[in-house]
Amino acid sequence: MKRFSTPKSSAGGLLFDAPQRPANVYVAHVDGASRGNPGPASYAVILRGPDGATQFEIGKYLGRATNNVAEYYALITALDYAAAQGIERLLARSDSELLVRQMQGRYKVKSADLRPLHERARKLARGFAYFAIEHVPREQNREADELANRALDETSSTEVRKARREMPPAVSHNTPAAQQGSQQRIRAKYSGGVLHPLDEVELAEGEVVELKVIRTGRR
């Protein structure tokens, strides 16, 4: 198998941004999304062949994670898929400067959460005859961004609907919630660092309420 050379960084680490790009290179657009950082997160991959035709795409909900973790999951998914399909030449494109520069060896990996992901991604990348990763503006990564956010939206909506079906009936005090000093008991699900109400509650814009948390068990 012919291997294409990759330049060395000043620190001696491999830089995955070889200037001489061979023919027949597959291109993977990768992106991660997180609301809360950490919060509900997802990632997406769109992989195209040398002819520009889409070979693989995925948008997947990850759970609670930071945006940087989601970015790494996207890259690892692209690398795993390409390796499983016998693809030998891969170019990854991401709008995450941190991900790209860390993979190129230009930035240190200081986060304990990112180190094992970084090591796995580097190990997978070394298995290709050619691998490069480059930073692109967000507008050039728009399709992957939309796919990641769509996966996040769809999963969040499904979880709320499921929680509505599974939670026990609410206990109502038959008192309008908007009335000063009134009380109303509602159900809520804690997800991604946020309490999501599962029952309707009427509140005025900017109104301050007092919360009392009563655990009813995990769902």
N, C-alpha and C positions, 0 to 999 in steps of 0.2 A: 504494500500500500504506500503510495507516495504521500509524503508529509510536506506541508508547506511551512516554511520557517516563520517563527513569530519573534519579534524584537524583544530585547531585554530591557527592563526598567533600570534606573540607576541603582535601585536596591537589589537588583538581581532577580526579581520576580518576573514571571511571564506577563506580558501585556497582550490581551486578546483584541488587538486592533491592528492586525497586519496590514501594511499599506498596499501590498500586491494582492489583489483579489482575483482568485481563479474563476473560471467559467462554471456554469451549472451550480450556482450557490442558492440554497433555500434561504428564505428570509422569514424570521419569526418576529412579529410585533407582540410585545408583552406589556402588561399593565396590571397594577393592583389598585384597589380602592378600599378606603376605610373611613367610617363615619364615627368620629370620636377620638381616634388615634391614641390609645387603642379603642376599638369599638367594633361593631359589625363590619366584617371585611370580606372581600371577594377578589378574584383575580381572573384574568383573561389572556388567551393566546390565540393569535391568528397566524397560521403558518402557510406560506405560499411557495410554490415551486419556482424553478428558474424561469418558467414561462409566465409567471404572475398569477396562475390559477390557484385558488384556495385549496389546500390539501387537508387542512385540519383547523378547527376552531372550537374553543371551549370557553364558557364563562361559568365559574363555579364559586359558590358561597363557601367561605373559609371558616367562619365563626368569629370570635373576638380576637382581634389581632391589630397590630399597627400597620400603617400603609407600607412601611419598608419590608415587613415580613411578607405581606401580600405580594409585593413586587418580586421578591425572591421565589415565592411559590410559583409565580407565573413563569419565571425564567427556568426553574427546575422542571416544570411541566413540559415546556418546549424542548428542553434538552432530552428529557426522558422519552418523549414521543419520537423525536428525530432519531435517537439512537435505536429505538425499537424498530423503526422502519428502515434501518440500514442507510440513513442519510449520512453522507460523509462530510459535506460542506455546509456550514450553517452560519448565517449572520443574524444576530439578535439586535433588535432595535427597541429602545425604551426611552421614555421621557423622564425617567428617574436618574438624575445626575449621580446621586449617591450609589445606586446599584451599579451603574456603568463604571464609575471611577473605582469602586471597590473591586469589581471584577478585573479591571485593568491593572490593579495593584497600585493605583495612584492615591487612594484613600485607605487609611487603616480601618479595620473593622473593630470598633470599640464596643459595640453592643453585644452582650452575652447571648441575646436571642438570635442575632444574625450570624454569629460565628459558625454554628453547625450548618446553617443553610448556605453560607458562603463557601465553606469547605466542600459541601456536596456539589454545588454548582461548578466550582473549579475542577473538581475531579471528573465530573461528567464532560465538561468542555474539553478536557485533555484527550478524551477518547475519539475526537473527530480529527479527520485529516486536515481540516481547516475550520477554525472557529474565530469569529470576531464579534465584538459587541460595540455598538455606537449609540451615542445620545442623540435624540431627535427632539424637536419642539413638540409640544403637546398636540398641536393641530395636525402634525404628521402621524400621530398615534391615536387619532380620534376614534377609529373603529374599535380598537382594543379597549379604549376607555369607555365607550358606550356599552360594549359587551360586558365589561366588569360591573358597571353600574346597573345594568339591566338585571344581571344575576343577583345583585344585592337587593334591588327593589322587589323582585319576584319572591325571593326567599323570605324577606321581612314580611311581606303581605301574607304569605302562606302561614308563617308562624303565628301571626296575630289571629288569623281565622281559626287555626287549630286550637289556640289557647282559649278563644271564645267558646268553643264547643266543649272543652274539657273542664273548665273552671266551674265550681259549684255556683248555684244561684246567689245573687247578691242580696244582702239584707238592707232594706230601704227604711228610712225613718219618715218617709212621706213629707219631707220638708224641702222646699226649693233651695237648691245649692247656692243660688245667687243672692239669697236673702242674708243680710248681715248677721253673723253669729250662728248661722244654721249649720247643720251637720248632715252629711250624706256618706254612706258607706259604699264604696265602689271597689271593683276588682282591678288589679293591675298585674302585669307581668314584667319582671326585671330582666332585661336583655341588653347586652352591649353597654352596660353602665347607665342605662336609662330606664325609668319606669314608664311602661306603655299602658295607658288606661284601656280596659276591656269593656267598660260600660260607659254610656253617654253621661256627660256631666256638663251642666250649663255654667259657664264662668264668663265674667266680663273681661275684656282685654286689659291686661295689666293687673288683674286682681291677685292678691296674695292669699294663699291658703296654708293651712297647717296640716301636715301629713303625720299619720300614725300608722306605722308598719306592723301588721299582724301576719306572721308567716303561716301559711296553710299547707306547706309542703312543696317539694319540687315537682315541676311538670315537665 
